[in-house]
Amino acid sequence: MTSLGVTMKGQVTLKRDLLQHLGIRPGERIELDKLPGGELRVKAARPKGTIDSFISRHAGKVRKPMTIDEMNEIAASGWAGEE
């Protein structure tokens, strides 16, 4: 079992091997579920959107051909839940 320290601000840093086990990369998010008995369930937060909702949300915004960088920025914001 891994033991983690808590900072004065109440923060905990997960060690790299734990993040790799969860399949989490820098910039991604985790979800915590409170369980009985003071336990937590930790899991990787996965995007809940669909490609159809992504396309319909951004369909009216495209007025000229986009660069790959612009497409990547829109895709990243869509999967991050930003609008």
Secondary structure, DSSP 8 states (H G I E B T S, - for coil): -------TTS-----HHHHHHHT--TT--EEEEEEGGGEEEEEE------HHHHHHHHGGG--S---HHHHHHHHHHHHTT--
